[in-house]
Amino acid sequence: MTRIINLRQARKQRARSEAQAEAAARAARFGRSKAERLLEEARAQKAREALDGHRLEPGPPPDGPGE
């Protein structure tokens, strides 16, 4: 004998599963803690300052990648 299922509940469960899978994918892509973001930002700032410290002619940085 086959099992009787409620289609409304099945649809809701499928939607929940899809939303959970999408959330996991987004967390893997974008999810970083505040400490990790701040650490990366501080490292980038330090690298920019070190690079600017080695300039031959002090001045404003170029406007875009073409210069």
PyMOL commands that set and color helices and strands:
alter all, ss='L'
color gray80, all
select helices_A, chain A and resi 7-30+34-53
alter helices_A, ss='H'
color red, helices_A
deselect
rebuild
show_as cartoon
